[in-house]
């Protein structure tokens, strides 16, 4: 299968979203503010009972800044352009393209997510990783990976979290096409991603009885697994199992999305004239 059309779709959406510089700055400011609030909450908790925490305060701070930097990679809402295309009938053009519809939507989803995330991540590295230590707030700063091995393992973990996020987002977009509205999908998807990815709270902070399930469900590959690899809470064989889990859920959700896309497109009806 030729990949150039899908790369072109990715590049076009990526370049389009990079033009929204004001949105990137506003998003960065908001994420920086909420990151500071979350760290203050963690500081209060660690100040009372640090021994009960499953990770160190330094790792918790890094976890927060990583989450704020990569927030736009979390697939907690369907692509708004898909919802608009469904309502206007523009989705019919995707049916007529000589391309695999799922692959086309997947490439566009990845371009949309990365273009929104990367500028904010760069600004967050500068602010939380460089400026804070320079002004004497090193204890509240974003730390580099915990060693060379952790840094090398984080590269495939980051790639896989992006691919997994795009797979979930594409599946959500297919559901939008079937239901003709994105509001219901977003109402369900947003809390699922926030809670079960570890974005709200690292999964090891949840009760012991919940952890076996939380660590193997698909949303863990969006935040908890790659972030724990970053600061070497997952290392060696545990890190490799985490990467395998990310890859397995990505393939499973891509397969599910393709099946759902084929069914939706077969039943798609265009009205008007």
C-alpha positions as CSV (number, residue, x, y, z in Angstrom):
1,X,0.0,0.0,0.0
2,X,1.5,3.4,-1.0
3,X,2.1,5.6,2.1
4,X,2.7,8.9,0.3
5,X,-1.0,9.9,0.3
6,X,-1.3,9.3,4.0
7,X,1.9,11.2,4.7
8,X,0.5,14.0,2.7
9,X,-2.7,14.0,4.8
10,X,-0.6,14.0,8.0
11,X,1.6,16.8,6.8
12,X,-1.3,18.9,5.6
13,X,-3.2,18.7,8.9
14,X,0.0,19.2,10.9
15,X,1.0,22.3,9.0
16,X,-2.5,23.7,9.2
17,X,-2.7,23.3,13.0
18,X,0.8,24.8,13.5
19,X,-0.7,28.1,12.2
20,X,-2.7,28.5,15.4
21,X,0.1,30.1,17.4
22,X,-2.2,32.1,19.8
23,X,-4.0,28.9,20.7
24,X,-0.7,27.2,21.4
25,X,0.4,30.0,23.7
26,X,-2.9,30.1,25.5
27,X,-2.8,26.3,25.9
28,X,0.7,26.5,27.3
29,X,-0.2,29.2,29.8
30,X,-3.2,27.2,30.9
31,X,-1.3,24.0,31.2
32,X,1.5,25.7,33.1
33,X,-1.0,27.2,35.6
34,X,-2.8,23.9,36.2
35,X,0.5,22.0,36.4
36,X,1.6,24.4,39.2
37,X,-1.7,23.8,41.0
38,X,-1.4,20.0,40.8
39,X,2.2,20.1,42.1
40,X,1.0,22.2,45.1
41,X,-1.6,19.5,45.8
42,X,1.1,16.8,45.6
43,X,3.4,18.8,47.9
44,X,0.6,19.0,50.5
45,X,0.1,15.3,50.3
46,X,3.8,14.4,50.5
47,X,4.2,16.9,53.4
48,X,1.7,14.9,55.4
49,X,2.5,11.3,54.5
50,X,5.3,10.9,52.0
51,X,5.9,7.3,53.1
52,X,2.6,6.2,51.7
53,X,3.3,7.5,48.2
54,X,4.3,4.9,45.6
55,X,6.8,7.3,43.9
56,X,9.1,10.0,45.1
57,X,8.0,13.7,45.1
58,X,10.6,14.4,42.5
59,X,9.1,11.8,40.2
60,X,5.6,13.1,40.9
61,X,6.6,16.6,39.8
62,X,8.2,15.3,36.6
63,X,5.0,13.2,36.0
64,X,2.9,16.3,36.3
65,X,5.0,18.4,33.9
66,X,5.2,15.5,31.4
67,X,1.4,15.3,31.5
68,X,0.9,19.0,31.0
69,X,3.5,19.1,28.2
70,X,1.8,16.2,26.3
71,X,-1.8,17.0,27.2
72,X,-2.8,17.6,23.6
73,X,-1.8,14.0,22.8
74,X,-4.6,12.7,25.0
75,X,-7.6,11.6,22.8
76,X,-10.3,12.9,25.1
77,X,-12.4,14.5,22.4
78,X,-13.2,13.6,18.8
79,X,-11.8,15.7,16.0
80,X,-14.2,18.7,15.6
81,X,-13.8,18.7,11.8
82,X,-15.2,15.2,11.6
83,X,-18.4,16.2,13.5
84,X,-18.8,19.2,11.2
85,X,-18.2,17.1,8.1
86,X,-20.9,14.6,9.3
87,X,-23.4,17.4,9.8
88,X,-22.7,19.1,6.4
89,X,-22.3,15.9,4.4
90,X,-18.6,16.6,3.7
91,X,-17.8,13.2,5.1
92,X,-19.0,11.8,1.8
93,X,-15.8,13.1,0.1
94,X,-13.7,10.8,2.3
95,X,-15.8,7.9,1.0
96,X,-14.9,8.8,-2.6
97,X,-11.2,9.2,-2.1
98,X,-9.1,6.4,-3.6
99,X,-7.6,5.7,-0.2
100,X,-8.3,3.5,2.8
101,X,-10.7,5.7,4.8
102,X,-9.4,4.5,8.2
103,X,-5.8,5.1,7.2
104,X,-6.7,8.6,6.0
105,X,-8.5,9.5,9.2
106,X,-5.7,8.0,11.3
107,X,-3.0,10.0,9.6
108,X,-5.1,13.2,10.0
109,X,-5.8,12.5,13.6
110,X,-2.1,12.0,14.3
111,X,-1.2,15.2,12.5
112,X,-3.9,17.1,14.5
113,X,-2.6,15.8,17.8
114,X,1.1,16.3,17.3
115,X,0.7,19.8,15.9
116,X,-1.2,20.8,19.0
117,X,1.1,19.1,21.4
118,X,4.7,19.8,20.2
119,X,4.8,23.6,20.4
120,X,3.3,23.5,23.9
121,X,5.8,20.7,24.9
122,X,8.7,22.8,23.8
123,X,7.5,25.8,25.8
124,X,6.9,23.6,28.8
125,X,10.5,22.2,28.6
126,X,11.8,25.8,28.6
127,X,9.6,26.9,31.5
128,X,9.5,23.9,33.8
129,X,12.8,22.2,32.8
130,X,15.2,25.2,32.4
131,X,13.7,28.4,33.9
132,X,12.5,26.9,37.2
133,X,16.0,25.6,38.1
134,X,17.6,28.9,37.1
135,X,15.4,30.8,39.5
136,X,16.1,28.5,42.4
137,X,13.0,26.3,42.1
138,X,14.8,23.1,41.2
139,X,12.6,21.0,43.5
140,X,9.6,22.0,41.4
141,X,11.3,21.5,38.1
142,X,10.9,19.0,35.3
143,X,13.8,16.5,35.6
144,X,15.5,14.8,32.6
145,X,15.0,11.0,32.2
146,X,16.5,8.8,34.9
147,X,19.5,7.6,33.0
148,X,20.4,6.8,29.4
149,X,18.4,3.5,29.3
150,X,15.3,5.3,30.5
151,X,15.8,8.0,27.8
152,X,16.2,5.4,25.1
153,X,13.2,3.4,26.2
154,X,11.1,6.6,26.4
155,X,11.5,7.1,22.6
156,X,9.5,4.1,21.5
157,X,7.1,4.7,24.5
158,X,6.4,8.2,23.1
159,X,5.9,6.9,19.6
160,X,3.6,4.2,20.8
161,X,1.6,6.6,23.0
162,X,1.1,8.8,20.0
163,X,0.0,5.9,17.8
164,X,-2.3,4.6,20.6
165,X,-3.9,8.0,21.1
166,X,-4.5,8.3,17.3
167,X,-6.1,4.9,17.3
168,X,-8.5,5.8,20.1
169,X,-9.2,9.2,18.4
170,X,-9.9,7.6,15.1
171,X,-12.3,5.1,16.6
172,X,-14.0,8.0,18.4
173,X,-14.3,9.7,15.0
174,X,-15.9,6.6,13.5
175,X,-18.5,6.6,16.3
176,X,-19.2,10.3,15.6
177,X,-19.8,9.4,11.9
178,X,-22.2,6.7,13.0
179,X,-24.1,8.8,15.6
180,X,-24.0,12.1,13.6
181,X,-22.8,14.1,16.7
182,X,-19.7,14.3,18.7
183,X,-21.2,15.5,22.0
184,X,-22.1,12.0,23.2
185,X,-18.7,10.5,22.3
186,X,-16.9,13.3,24.1
187,X,-19.1,13.1,27.2
188,X,-18.0,9.4,27.6
189,X,-14.5,9.5,26.3
190,X,-13.2,12.5,28.3
191,X,-13.6,11.1,31.8
192,X,-12.4,7.7,30.7
193,X,-9.2,9.1,29.3
194,X,-8.6,11.5,32.2
195,X,-9.1,8.8,34.9
196,X,-7.8,5.6,33.4
197,X,-4.8,7.0,31.6
198,X,-3.3,8.3,34.8
199,X,-3.6,11.9,33.7
200,X,-5.6,12.8,36.8
201,X,-3.6,10.7,39.2
202,X,-0.8,8.2,38.7
203,X,-2.4,4.7,38.6
204,X,-0.2,3.5,41.4
205,X,-2.0,5.9,43.7
206,X,-5.3,4.0,43.3
207,X,-6.2,1.1,45.7
208,X,-4.2,-2.1,45.4
209,X,-7.2,-4.1,44.3
210,X,-7.7,-1.9,41.3
211,X,-4.1,-1.9,40.0
212,X,-4.0,-5.2,38.2
213,X,-6.8,-4.0,36.0
214,X,-5.6,-0.4,35.7
215,X,-2.1,-1.4,34.5
216,X,-3.3,-3.6,31.6
217,X,-6.3,-1.6,30.2
218,X,-5.6,0.4,27.0
219,X,-5.6,3.9,28.5
220,X,-2.6,3.1,30.7
221,X,-0.4,3.3,27.5
222,X,-1.3,7.0,27.0
223,X,0.3,8.3,30.2
224,X,1.1,5.9,33.0
225,X,3.3,3.5,31.1
226,X,5.5,5.9,29.1
227,X,5.8,8.3,32.1
228,X,6.9,5.6,34.5
229,X,9.5,4.5,31.9
230,X,10.7,8.1,31.7
231,X,11.7,8.2,35.4
232,X,12.7,4.5,35.5
233,X,9.8,3.3,37.7
234,X,9.4,0.8,34.9
235,X,12.7,-0.7,33.8
236,X,14.2,-3.8,32.3
237,X,11.6,-6.5,31.6
238,X,8.8,-4.5,33.2
239,X,9.5,-1.6,30.7
240,X,9.5,-4.1,27.8
241,X,6.1,-5.5,29.0
242,X,4.8,-2.0,29.1
243,X,5.9,-1.3,25.5
244,X,4.4,-4.6,24.4
245,X,1.1,-3.6,26.1
246,X,1.1,-0.3,24.3
247,X,1.8,-1.9,20.9
248,X,-0.8,-4.7,21.5
249,X,-3.6,-2.2,22.3
250,X,-2.6,0.0,19.4
251,X,-2.9,-2.9,16.9
252,X,-6.2,-4.1,18.5
253,X,-7.8,-0.7,18.4
254,X,-6.6,0.0,14.9
255,X,-8.2,-3.3,13.8
256,X,-11.4,-2.5,15.7
257,X,-11.5,0.9,14.1
258,X,-11.0,-0.5,10.6
259,X,-13.9,-2.9,11.1
260,X,-16.1,-0.2,12.5
261,X,-15.1,2.2,9.6
262,X,-16.0,-0.4,7.0
263,X,-19.4,-1.0,8.5
264,X,-20.2,2.7,8.9
265,X,-19.1,3.6,5.4
266,X,-21.2,0.8,3.9
267,X,-24.3,2.2,5.6
268,X,-23.5,5.8,5.0
269,X,-26.3,7.7,3.3
270,X,-25.9,11.1,1.7
271,X,-29.0,13.3,1.5
272,X,-29.6,16.6,-0.3
273,X,-28.9,17.9,-3.8
